[in-house]
Amino acid sequence: MEKVRKVIKYSVIIPCYNAGAYVDGLYKMLSCPREDVEFIFVDDRSHDNTYFNLCNSAYKQDNYIVLQTERNSGPGVARTIAMQAAKGDYFMFCDADDEFDVKIFDVIDDFLTQHGDADMVVFPYYIERRGRRCLIDEYAPYKCGETLERSYIAADSGILWGRVLNSQIIRKHDLKMPDRISGEDKCFVVQFTVFANKIYKLQTPFYTYIMNSGSITHNKHIAEKQTTFEFLQPIYRKNFPDIEEKMFANNHMLSKMKEFYDSGKTVKYIRNWCKEQNKRYPEWIKHVDIKKQSIYRRAIYRAMYKSNACMIKFIMGIRRLFY
């Protein structure tokens, strides 16, 4: 008798890097009795016992799928491998050192019963830093069940953990995470948004992003090919021309300042580069809501707009002491 193939509704994708000590706790947290949910773990060639523990943990369950990258490539490649193997109708994402509430599946079931045409569902999340937790709702202007404009999504932070994505769009358009870009999740979300027709908001938070200086799911030593903005600029220009200049400062200028500081670029080099970029987008500062920025960002934005390289390096140095 032919075995009946399980229908998978939700695939949760978890890249793992040097997470060996966290595997048991991760497995316990994600324990879920539902047969229509699968959890796909991808070890990015960790230097510790991550892969062994993923395969051999006493808490491993039948719906835990363990994969491994061919070489250490970063979370983007790991997520792409997982998406290609995933069978779910909807994809969710989790980092190995964060908190994921499996109660989300029952709530999403009810939500999709009412909004079965959803291509993307977004919801608030928590950020925890040094024991303090705060709620982040990037979609506060919208109420639960309301539809969001695609341009609103294309301009948000692009994080993956506060979303449920219709996998048909990913498969139909062969969407992948870009390789060697620090904002690979942002790039993926914008690409997905181009093809998303219905985007809804769910009010309940189910995810906690744990901020720490040694994140186990990021490989910061992997050289980047380009900034997020450089990757997304042609997509913005074609599909979201009204937000191109708005995204310029955050997705390009700040990324470059960090790169220049880390690589020890001279004051002269930084000053000339900023002048060139300010000629390219002379009004970009007007698209930044300065009042909503942190003290650090207020200062760095103004310094960049004035091409004040000395101040830029000073601010970056101060920031490094706290992050």
Disulfide bonds with the S-S distance in Angstrom:
none
